Amino acid sequence: MSVATTTAGSLPRTAALLDANAARTFADDGFTLQSTPEFETLTAQAVADVVERQRATGITLVGDGEFGKAMTGAVDYGAWWSYSFQRVSGLSLTDVNAFNEPPVRSAPGNIRLTSFLDRRDRQLFPAVYAEAVETGRGATAFPTTTGPLSYRGQDAVASDIRHLTAALRPGEQGFLTAIAPGSAARVRNEFYATDEEHIFAWADALREEYRAIVDAGLILQLDDPSLAENFDQISPEPAIADYQAFTKIRIDAINHAIAGLPKEQVRLHLCWGSWHGPHTTDVELKDILPVVLQANVGSISFEAGNVRHEHEFAAWADAAVPDDLVLVPGVVSHATNVVEHPELVAQRIRRFTDIVGADRVIASTDCGLGGRIHPDIAWAKLESLGEGARRA
C-alpha cells in the first residue's frame, strides 16, 4: 500500500486566475480586494480543476491550492499571509510597515524582530539578495495593526470551504490553510502594548476561521513559518534558550486559538521561509523541535527535502515524538528547479516511516509550490511525489 500524500498548500495559479485577481479593485482602505459573482465562479472552477489534477498525480489528501488567497503575479512568496489582511479588522495602511521599518537590535533576555530587510542572511549576502533572489510582487500592500483586531472574513472562509467541498468526492478528505497567530502578528503593531498581546489578539481573531474549517469536516493547516524563520530576523543572533522562550509564546497562542478543536483535524506547517536565498542563518531543527512538539496538533508538516535541512531527519528520531503525532515531511522541494527522482523521494519517505511507521507518515512538499517555481516543474514534482510514495 502506498504512503499517503499531500501538499503544503499553495499550487500554481492559472493565468486566468492571476489576471482575474489583478483586475480586482480595492475597498476604500486600500488593501481589501473586492470580489464579484463572476470571480467566485472562476475560482470555483479553478479549485475543481486543481483538485482533480492533484488526484491524477497521486495526491491522496488534497487542498484547494490556496486559490482563495489572491496572487496577481506568477512569483509571490506572501499570498499565504497577505490574504489575512482581507479578513481581520483593526488594520490600516501606514507610512511605516513590516518591510520599511527601521532595524531593531536585540539583547540577551530581550529579543525582538528586526525589519524584514535587515535579516541576517540578507546582511551576509547583500549582492545575492540584490541580484539573484526574486521576490515577485504581492497582491496587496502590507498594513499595520492600528486598532482592536476582530474577524471579518466569514464570507471569504465560507467561500473557500464551499469551493473545496464541492470538488471533493464522497468520503474524500481535504484540507485548507490558514495563517497562525505568530506569523500573522509580524505586521507592524501600533496598538497593542506588547508583542505578546498582539499575538494573542490575532489568536482570538483567527479562531473563528479555524473553527469554520474544522466544523466543515476539513483538515485545518496552520501556516507558521515564523516558528523557524524568526531566528534569521533577530539581530544579533540570539541564544537558543532565549529563542525557545520567544517561540514558546507563539506555540501557546496556537494552543489558545485551537482550544476545543479535534487535534486530528489540525496540522501545523513550519518552514524556514520559501524565498530562494542561501539560508545560512537558519535555526537548527533540533533547537526548536522540543518547543514545536508542545503544539496540540495531530500532524506537523515540515521541510525535509530542502538541502539546508534534509540532514535533520535524524532530529525526529532523537525527539520525544508523541505516539499519536503524524509526520508530514516535505520530500520534494520548492527551492530547486531540479525534479527529484522518485527513488530519492521514496528514500526520503522511508527515513520517516522507519521512525514512526508508514501509517503515521504523509509525504508532502517542503513548502508551497505556487508562486515559487514554474508551474510545469511544480506538477512534475507532484508526479514524482506520487510515484515515490508508491515505491516507498
C-alpha positions, 0 to 999 in steps of 0.5 A: 500500500502506498504512503499517503500524500499531500501538499503544503498548500499553495499550487500554481495559479492559472493565468486566468486566475492571476489576471482575474485577481489583478483586475480586482479593485480595492475597498476604500482602505486600500488593501481589501480586494473586492470580489464579484459573482463572476470571480467566485465562479472562476475560482470555483472552477479553478479549485475543481480543476486543481483538485482533480489534477492533484488526484491524477498525480497521486495526491491522496489528501488534497487542498484547494491550492490556496486559490482563495488567497489572491496572487496577481503575479506568477512569483509571490512568496506572501499570498499565504499571509497577505490574504489575512489582511482581507479578513481581520479588522483593526488594520490600516495602511501606514507610512511605516510597515513590516518591510520599511521599518527601521532595524531593531537590535536585540539583547540577551533576555530581550529579543525582538524582530528586526525589519524584514530587510535587515535579516541576517542572511540578507546582511551576509549576502547583500549582492545575492539578495540584490541580484539573484533572489526574486521576490515577485510582487504581492497582491496587496500592500502590507498594513499595520495593526492600528486598532482592536483586531476582530474577524471579518472574513466569514464570507471569504472562509465560507467561500473557500470551504464551499469551493473545496467541498464541492470538488471533493468526492464522497468520503474524500478528505481535504484540507485548507490553510490558514495563517497562525497567530505568530506569523500573522502578528509580524505586521507592524503593531501600533496598538497593542502594548506588547508583542505578546498581546498582539499575538494573542489578539490575532489568536482570538481573531483567527479562531473563528476561521479555524473553527469554520474549517474544522466544523466543515469536516476539513483538515485545518493547516496552520501556516507558521513559518515564523516558528523557524524563520524568526531566528534569521530576523533577530539581530544579533543572533540570539541564544537558543534558550532565549529563542525557545522562550520567544517561540514558546509564546507563539506555540501557546497562542496556537494552543489558545486559538485551537482550544476545543478543536479535534487535534486530528483535524489540525496540522501545523506547517513550519518552514524556514521561509520559501524565498530562494536565498542561501539560508545560512542563518537558519535555526537548527531543527533540533533547537526548536523541535522540543518547543514545536512538539508542545503544539496540540496538533495531530500532524506537523508538516515540515521541510525535509527535502530542502538541502539546508535541512534534509540532514535533520531527519535524524532530529525526529528520531532523537525527539520525544515524538508523541505516539499519536503525532503524524509526520508530514515531511516535505520530500520534494522541494520548492527551492530547486528547479531540479525534479527529484527522482522518485527513488530519492523521494521514496528514500526520503519517505522511508527515513520517516516511516522507519521512525514512526511507521508508514501509517503515521507518515504523509509525504508532502512538499517542503513548502508551497509550490505556487508562486515559487517555481514554474508551474510545469516543474511544480506538477512534475514534482507532484508526479514524482511525489506520487510515484515515490510514495508508491515505491516507498 
